[in-house]
Amino acid sequence: MTELLLQALYSGLLQGCSYALIALGLALVFGSTRVINLAHGELVLLAAYVAYTLESGFGLGPVAAIPAALAVTCVASAGVYGVVRRIRQDREINSLILTFGIGIILTNAMLLVWKADVRSTSSTWLQDAVVLGPLYSMRSELLFAVLAVLLLAALWWWLARSWHGRALRAVASNRDAAALMGIRPGRVELLSFLVSGALAAFAGVALYCYGVIQPAYGGALTIKAFVITVLAGVGSIPGVLLGALLLGVCEALTVTLASSALQELAGMVLFLLVLFVLPNGLLGTARRRG
C-alpha cells in the first residue's frame, strides 16, 4: 500500500508539472492583459498536431518538431491578439466570447485537416519506462516535467528582471500610466501573446509525447488551464506550479484510492475549496485596478 501511494504521489507530481506547462501561457495573458484566452487549449493542441504531422509525414522526432510548432503557434497567437485588440468596450467579457469562437473555429479546422482519430507518438524512446527505485514513469513525462520547471523559472526571471517583463507588469498594473511613461501597451500585449504561443508550443509537443490527442480535446485543456490560473492567483507564476501540482496529486490519489470516474470531480472540489478559503488564489493578493 505504501508503494502504491508513493507511485500515486510521483505520478501526480509529474502530471502536475504537465498541467503547469499547459496553464502557463493562459496565466501569462490573463495576468498581463486581463484577457481570458479560451482558445489557448486549441493552440496547445495545434502544436501537438504539428509534431504529429512532422513525425508521421517526414520522420522527424517530436522534439525536433518544436521549432516548427513554435512558429505555427506564435503566428496563431498573434492572430488571436490581432482580433482581440480591436475590442474597444467591455474588453474582458467580449474577449471571452470572441476567443471562445476562435477556439471553435480552430477545433473544426483541425477536424478537417487531421480528422477525429486519436493520435500519439510512435517514438519508443520517449515511451520507455524510467525506474527510480520503486517509482515508474515514461521518459517523456520526466523530461517534460523538468522542462516545465525550467520554463516556469525562466518566465519568472523574465518578468521580474528584464525590461520587457517589467513593461508587461506595468501595463497590467495601469495601462494609461504605462503609456505616459513611454511604453507602448499594444506592443507589450502582443509580446505577451507571442510568449504565450511559445509556451503553448512546448506544452503541445509535450502532450503529444506522453499522451494522446484529438481535436475535441482543446476545450478540456482550456478548462484545466483556467482552473489552475485561478487557483494560482492572478499574476503568480509560482502559484501556477503550486496549483498544478496540487491538482495533479489530488487527481492521482483519487484514481488510486477511489475511482477514475471521480478524477475530474475531485479536481473541481479542490478548486472550490481553495477559492472558499483563499478567494485570491494560493499565492495571489488583492490588486487595485487602475
C-alpha positions as a Markdown table, in Angstrom:
| # | Residue | x | y | z |
|---|---|---|---|---|
| 1 | Met | 0.0 | 0.0 | 0.0 |
| 2 | Thr | 2.9 | 2.4 | 0.8 |
| 3 | Glu | 4.5 | 1.8 | -2.6 |
| 4 | Leu | 1.1 | 2.3 | -4.3 |
| 5 | Leu | 0.7 | 5.7 | -2.5 |
| 6 | Leu | 4.2 | 6.7 | -3.4 |
| 7 | Gln | 3.6 | 5.9 | -7.0 |
| 8 | Ala | 0.4 | 7.9 | -7.0 |
| 9 | Leu | 2.2 | 10.9 | -5.5 |
| 10 | Tyr | 5.0 | 10.6 | -8.0 |
| 11 | Ser | 2.6 | 10.3 | -10.9 |
| 12 | Gly | 0.6 | 13.2 | -9.6 |
| 13 | Leu | 3.6 | 15.4 | -9.4 |
| 14 | Leu | 4.6 | 14.6 | -12.9 |
| 15 | Gln | 1.1 | 15.2 | -14.1 |
| 16 | Gly | 1.0 | 18.5 | -12.2 |
| 17 | Cys | 4.1 | 19.7 | -14.0 |
| 18 | Ser | 2.5 | 18.9 | -17.3 |
| 19 | Tyr | -0.6 | 20.8 | -16.2 |
| 20 | Ala | 1.6 | 23.8 | -15.2 |
| 21 | Leu | 3.2 | 23.8 | -18.7 |
| 22 | Ile | -0.3 | 23.9 | -20.3 |
| 23 | Ala | -1.6 | 26.6 | -18.0 |
| 24 | Leu | 1.4 | 28.9 | -18.1 |
| 25 | Gly | 0.6 | 30.7 | -21.3 |
| 26 | Leu | -3.0 | 31.3 | -20.3 |
| 27 | Ala | -1.9 | 32.6 | -16.9 |
| 28 | Leu | 0.6 | 35.0 | -18.5 |
| 29 | Val | -2.0 | 36.5 | -20.9 |
| 30 | Phe | -4.7 | 36.7 | -18.2 |
| 31 | Gly | -2.4 | 38.3 | -15.7 |
| 32 | Ser | -0.9 | 40.9 | -18.1 |
| 33 | Thr | -3.9 | 41.8 | -20.3 |
| 34 | Arg | -7.0 | 40.7 | -18.4 |
| 35 | Val | -7.9 | 38.6 | -21.5 |
| 36 | Ile | -9.1 | 35.0 | -20.8 |
| 37 | Asn | -8.0 | 33.3 | -23.9 |
| 38 | Leu | -10.4 | 30.5 | -24.3 |
| 39 | Ala | -8.6 | 29.4 | -27.5 |
| 40 | His | -5.4 | 28.5 | -25.5 |
| 41 | Gly | -6.2 | 24.8 | -25.4 |
| 42 | Glu | -6.7 | 24.7 | -29.1 |
| 43 | Leu | -3.3 | 26.4 | -29.6 |
| 44 | Val | -1.7 | 23.7 | -27.4 |
| 45 | Leu | -3.4 | 21.1 | -29.5 |
| 46 | Leu | -2.3 | 22.8 | -32.7 |
| 47 | Ala | 1.3 | 22.4 | -31.7 |
| 48 | Ala | 0.7 | 18.8 | -30.9 |
| 49 | Tyr | -0.7 | 18.2 | -34.4 |
| 50 | Val | 2.3 | 20.0 | -35.9 |
| 51 | Ala | 4.5 | 17.5 | -34.1 |
| 52 | Tyr | 2.3 | 14.6 | -35.3 |
| 53 | Thr | 2.5 | 15.8 | -38.9 |
| 54 | Leu | 6.3 | 16.1 | -38.9 |
| 55 | Glu | 6.7 | 12.7 | -37.3 |
| 56 | Ser | 4.3 | 10.8 | -39.5 |
| 57 | Gly | 5.0 | 12.6 | -42.7 |
| 58 | Phe | 8.7 | 13.4 | -42.5 |
| 59 | Gly | 10.0 | 11.0 | -39.9 |
| 60 | Leu | 11.1 | 13.8 | -37.5 |
| 61 | Gly | 11.0 | 13.1 | -33.8 |
| 62 | Pro | 8.6 | 15.1 | -31.7 |
| 63 | Val | 11.4 | 17.0 | -30.0 |
| 64 | Ala | 12.8 | 18.1 | -33.4 |
| 65 | Ala | 9.3 | 19.4 | -34.3 |
| 66 | Ile | 9.5 | 22.1 | -31.5 |
| 67 | Pro | 10.8 | 24.9 | -33.8 |
| 68 | Ala | 8.0 | 24.4 | -36.3 |
| 69 | Ala | 5.5 | 24.2 | -33.5 |
| 70 | Leu | 6.8 | 27.4 | -32.1 |
| 71 | Ala | 6.4 | 29.2 | -35.5 |
| 72 | Val | 2.9 | 28.0 | -36.0 |
| 73 | Thr | 1.5 | 28.7 | -32.5 |
| 74 | Cys | 3.2 | 32.1 | -32.3 |
| 75 | Val | 1.6 | 33.1 | -35.6 |
| 76 | Ala | -1.7 | 31.8 | -34.5 |
| 77 | Ser | -1.4 | 33.5 | -31.1 |
| 78 | Ala | -0.5 | 36.8 | -32.8 |
| 79 | Gly | -3.6 | 36.4 | -35.0 |
| 80 | Val | -5.8 | 35.9 | -31.9 |
| 81 | Tyr | -4.4 | 39.1 | -30.4 |
| 82 | Gly | -4.9 | 40.9 | -33.7 |
| 83 | Val | -8.6 | 40.2 | -33.4 |
| 84 | Val | -8.8 | 40.8 | -29.6 |
| 85 | Arg | -7.1 | 44.2 | -29.8 |
| 86 | Arg | -10.0 | 45.6 | -32.0 |
| 87 | Ile | -12.3 | 45.3 | -29.0 |
| 88 | Arg | -12.9 | 48.8 | -27.6 |
| 89 | Gln | -15.6 | 48.3 | -25.0 |
| 90 | Asp | -16.1 | 45.7 | -22.2 |
| 91 | Arg | -12.9 | 44.0 | -23.2 |
| 92 | Glu | -12.9 | 41.3 | -20.6 |
| 93 | Ile | -16.3 | 39.8 | -21.4 |
| 94 | Asn | -16.2 | 40.5 | -25.2 |
| 95 | Ser | -12.7 | 38.9 | -25.5 |
| 96 | Leu | -14.1 | 35.9 | -23.6 |
| 97 | Ile | -16.8 | 35.4 | -26.2 |
| 98 | Leu | -14.5 | 36.1 | -29.1 |
| 99 | Thr | -11.8 | 33.7 | -28.1 |
| 100 | Phe | -14.4 | 31.0 | -27.4 |
| 101 | Gly | -15.5 | 31.4 | -31.0 |
| 102 | Ile | -11.9 | 31.3 | -32.2 |
| 103 | Gly | -11.4 | 28.1 | -30.3 |
| 104 | Ile | -14.4 | 26.5 | -32.1 |
| 105 | Ile | -13.0 | 27.6 | -35.5 |
| 106 | Leu | -9.6 | 26.1 | -34.6 |
| 107 | Thr | -11.2 | 22.8 | -33.4 |
| 108 | Asn | -13.2 | 22.4 | -36.6 |
| 109 | Ala | -10.2 | 23.3 | -38.8 |
| 110 | Met | -8.2 | 20.6 | -37.0 |
| 111 | Leu | -11.0 | 18.1 | -37.6 |
| 112 | Leu | -11.0 | 19.0 | -41.3 |
| 113 | Val | -7.2 | 18.5 | -41.6 |
| 114 | Trp | -6.4 | 15.7 | -39.2 |
| 115 | Lys | -9.8 | 14.0 | -38.8 |
| 116 | Ala | -11.2 | 12.8 | -35.4 |
| 117 | Asp | -8.8 | 9.9 | -35.0 |
| 118 | Val | -6.8 | 9.6 | -31.7 |
| 119 | Arg | -3.1 | 10.2 | -32.3 |
| 120 | Ser | 0.0 | 9.5 | -30.3 |
| 121 | Thr | 3.8 | 9.4 | -30.8 |
| 122 | Ser | 5.4 | 6.3 | -32.2 |
| 123 | Ser | 8.7 | 7.1 | -30.5 |
| 124 | Thr | 9.6 | 4.1 | -28.4 |
| 125 | Trp | 12.5 | 6.1 | -26.8 |
| 126 | Leu | 10.1 | 8.7 | -25.4 |
| 127 | Gln | 7.6 | 6.0 | -24.2 |
| 128 | Asp | 10.3 | 3.8 | -22.5 |
| 129 | Ala | 10.0 | 3.4 | -18.7 |
| 130 | Val | 12.3 | 5.2 | -16.3 |
| 131 | Val | 12.7 | 3.4 | -13.0 |
| 132 | Leu | 13.7 | 5.4 | -9.9 |
| 133 | Gly | 13.7 | 2.9 | -7.1 |
| 134 | Pro | 10.1 | 1.8 | -6.6 |
| 135 | Leu | 8.8 | 4.6 | -8.9 |
| 136 | Tyr | 8.0 | 4.3 | -12.6 |
| 137 | Ser | 7.3 | 6.8 | -15.3 |
| 138 | Met | 7.7 | 7.3 | -19.0 |
| 139 | Arg | 10.8 | 9.0 | -20.1 |
| 140 | Ser | 8.8 | 11.7 | -21.8 |
| 141 | Glu | 6.9 | 12.5 | -18.6 |
| 142 | Leu | 10.1 | 13.0 | -16.7 |
| 143 | Leu | 11.8 | 15.1 | -19.4 |
| 144 | Phe | 8.9 | 17.5 | -19.9 |
| 145 | Ala | 8.4 | 17.8 | -16.1 |
| 146 | Val | 11.9 | 19.1 | -15.9 |
| 147 | Leu | 11.3 | 21.3 | -18.9 |
| 148 | Ala | 8.1 | 22.7 | -17.2 |
| 149 | Val | 10.0 | 23.7 | -14.1 |
| 150 | Leu | 12.8 | 25.3 | -16.2 |
| 151 | Leu | 10.3 | 27.3 | -18.3 |
| 152 | Leu | 8.5 | 28.5 | -15.2 |
| 153 | Ala | 11.7 | 29.7 | -13.7 |
| 154 | Ala | 12.8 | 31.4 | -16.9 |
| 155 | Leu | 9.4 | 33.1 | -17.2 |
| 156 | Trp | 9.5 | 34.3 | -13.6 |
| 157 | Trp | 13.0 | 35.7 | -14.1 |
| 158 | Trp | 12.0 | 37.4 | -17.4 |
| 159 | Leu | 9.0 | 39.1 | -15.8 |
| 160 | Ala | 11.0 | 40.2 | -12.7 |
| 161 | Arg | 14.4 | 41.2 | -14.2 |
| 162 | Ser | 14.1 | 42.1 | -17.9 |
| 163 | Trp | 12.9 | 45.4 | -19.3 |
| 164 | His | 10.2 | 43.8 | -21.4 |
| 165 | Gly | 9.0 | 41.8 | -18.4 |
| 166 | Arg | 8.8 | 45.0 | -16.2 |
| 167 | Ala | 7.0 | 46.8 | -19.0 |
| 168 | Leu | 4.5 | 44.0 | -19.2 |
| 169 | Arg | 3.8 | 44.2 | -15.5 |
| 170 | Ala | 3.5 | 48.0 | -15.8 |
| 171 | Val | 0.8 | 47.7 | -18.5 |
| 172 | Ala | -1.0 | 45.1 | -16.4 |
| 173 | Ser | -1.0 | 47.4 | -13.4 |
| 174 | Asn | -2.1 | 50.6 | -15.2 |
| 175 | Arg | -2.2 | 50.7 | -18.9 |
| 176 | Asp | -2.7 | 54.5 | -19.2 |
| 177 | Ala | 0.1 | 55.3 | -16.8 |
| 178 | Ala | 2.4 | 52.9 | -18.6 |
| 179 | Ala | 1.7 | 54.7 | -21.9 |
| 180 | Leu | 2.6 | 58.1 | -20.3 |
| 181 | Met | 5.9 | 56.6 | -19.3 |
| 182 | Gly | 6.8 | 55.8 | -22.9 |
| 183 | Ile | 5.6 | 52.2 | -23.0 |
| 184 | Arg | 3.6 | 51.1 | -26.0 |
| 185 | Pro | 0.8 | 48.9 | -24.5 |
| 186 | Gly | -0.2 | 47.4 | -27.8 |
| 187 | Arg | 3.3 | 46.1 | -28.5 |
| 188 | Val | 3.7 | 44.8 | -24.9 |
| 189 | Glu | 0.4 | 42.9 | -25.1 |
| 190 | Leu | 1.4 | 41.5 | -28.5 |
| 191 | Leu | 4.7 | 40.3 | -26.8 |
| 192 | Ser | 2.6 | 38.7 | -24.1 |
| 193 | Phe | 0.5 | 36.7 | -26.6 |
| 194 | Leu | 3.7 | 35.7 | -28.5 |
| 195 | Val | 5.3 | 34.3 | -25.4 |
| 196 | Ser | 2.0 | 32.6 | -24.5 |
| 197 | Gly | 2.1 | 31.0 | -28.0 |
| 198 | Ala | 5.7 | 29.8 | -27.5 |
| 199 | Leu | 4.7 | 28.2 | -24.2 |
| 200 | Ala | 1.7 | 26.6 | -25.8 |
| 201 | Ala | 4.1 | 25.1 | -28.4 |
| 202 | Phe | 6.2 | 23.4 | -25.7 |
| 203 | Ala | 3.0 | 22.2 | -24.0 |
| 204 | Gly | 1.6 | 20.8 | -27.2 |
| 205 | Val | 4.7 | 18.8 | -28.1 |
| 206 | Ala | 4.9 | 17.5 | -24.5 |
| 207 | Leu | 1.3 | 16.4 | -24.7 |
| 208 | Tyr | 1.8 | 14.6 | -27.9 |
| 209 | Cys | 4.9 | 12.8 | -26.4 |
| 210 | Tyr | 3.3 | 11.4 | -23.3 |
| 211 | Gly | -0.4 | 11.2 | -24.1 |
| 212 | Val | -3.0 | 11.0 | -26.9 |
| 213 | Ile | -4.5 | 13.9 | -28.9 |
| 214 | Gln | -7.7 | 14.5 | -30.8 |
| 215 | Pro | -9.3 | 17.8 | -32.0 |
| 216 | Ala | -12.1 | 17.8 | -29.4 |
| 217 | Tyr | -9.5 | 17.8 | -26.5 |
| 218 | Gly | -8.8 | 21.5 | -26.8 |
| 219 | Gly | -11.7 | 22.7 | -24.6 |
| 220 | Ala | -10.8 | 20.3 | -21.8 |
| 221 | Leu | -7.2 | 21.7 | -21.9 |
| 222 | Thr | -8.5 | 25.3 | -21.7 |
| 223 | Ile | -10.7 | 24.5 | -18.7 |
| 224 | Lys | -7.8 | 22.8 | -16.9 |
| 225 | Ala | -5.5 | 25.7 | -17.6 |
| 226 | Phe | -8.2 | 28.2 | -16.4 |
| 227 | Val | -8.8 | 26.3 | -13.2 |
| 228 | Ile | -5.0 | 26.3 | -12.4 |
| 229 | Thr | -4.7 | 30.0 | -13.3 |
| 230 | Val | -7.5 | 30.9 | -10.8 |
| 231 | Leu | -6.1 | 28.5 | -8.2 |
| 232 | Ala | -2.7 | 30.2 | -8.5 |
| 233 | Gly | -3.9 | 33.8 | -8.1 |
| 234 | Val | -3.7 | 36.3 | -10.9 |
| 235 | Gly | -0.2 | 37.1 | -11.9 |
| 236 | Ser | 1.5 | 34.5 | -9.7 |
| 237 | Ile | 3.9 | 32.3 | -11.7 |
| 238 | Pro | 5.0 | 30.2 | -8.6 |
| 239 | Gly | 1.3 | 29.9 | -7.9 |
| 240 | Val | 0.7 | 28.2 | -11.2 |
| 241 | Leu | 3.2 | 25.5 | -10.3 |
| 242 | Leu | 1.8 | 25.0 | -6.8 |
| 243 | Gly | -1.8 | 24.9 | -8.1 |
| 244 | Ala | -0.9 | 22.5 | -10.9 |
| 245 | Leu | 1.0 | 20.2 | -8.5 |
| 246 | Leu | -1.9 | 20.2 | -6.0 |
| 247 | Leu | -4.4 | 19.4 | -8.8 |
| 248 | Gly | -2.2 | 16.6 | -10.2 |
| 249 | Val | -1.7 | 15.0 | -6.8 |
| 250 | Cys | -5.3 | 15.3 | -5.9 |
| 251 | Glu | -6.4 | 13.6 | -9.2 |
| 252 | Ala | -3.8 | 10.8 | -8.9 |
| 253 | Leu | -4.7 | 10.0 | -5.4 |
| 254 | Thr | -8.4 | 9.9 | -6.3 |
| 255 | Val | -7.8 | 7.5 | -9.1 |
| 256 | Thr | -5.6 | 5.3 | -6.9 |
| 257 | Leu | -7.8 | 5.3 | -3.7 |
| 258 | Ala | -11.3 | 5.7 | -5.2 |
| 259 | Ser | -12.1 | 5.6 | -8.9 |
| 260 | Ser | -11.0 | 7.2 | -12.2 |
| 261 | Ala | -14.6 | 8.3 | -12.7 |
| 262 | Leu | -14.2 | 10.7 | -9.8 |
| 263 | Gln | -10.9 | 12.3 | -11.1 |
| 264 | Glu | -12.4 | 15.4 | -12.6 |
| 265 | Leu | -14.9 | 15.8 | -9.7 |
| 266 | Ala | -12.0 | 15.7 | -7.2 |
| 267 | Gly | -10.2 | 18.4 | -9.1 |
| 268 | Met | -13.3 | 20.7 | -9.1 |
| 269 | Val | -13.9 | 20.1 | -5.4 |
| 270 | Leu | -10.3 | 21.1 | -4.7 |
| 271 | Phe | -10.8 | 24.2 | -6.8 |
| 272 | Leu | -13.9 | 25.3 | -4.9 |
| 273 | Leu | -12.4 | 24.6 | -1.5 |
| 274 | Val | -9.3 | 26.7 | -2.2 |
| 275 | Leu | -11.4 | 29.6 | -3.5 |
| 276 | Phe | -13.6 | 29.4 | -0.5 |
| 277 | Val | -10.6 | 29.6 | 1.9 |
| 278 | Leu | -8.4 | 31.8 | -0.3 |
| 279 | Pro | -10.5 | 33.9 | -2.7 |
| 280 | Asn | -7.4 | 35.5 | -4.3 |
| 281 | Gly | -5.8 | 32.1 | -5.0 |
| 282 | Leu | -3.0 | 30.3 | -3.4 |
| 283 | Leu | -0.4 | 33.0 | -3.9 |
| 284 | Gly | -2.5 | 35.8 | -5.2 |
| 285 | Thr | -3.1 | 39.1 | -3.5 |
| 286 | Ala | -5.9 | 41.6 | -3.8 |
| 287 | Arg | -4.9 | 44.1 | -6.5 |
| 288 | Arg | -6.1 | 47.6 | -7.2 |
| 289 | Arg | -7.4 | 48.0 | -10.7 |
| 290 | Gly | -6.1 | 51.2 | -12.4 |
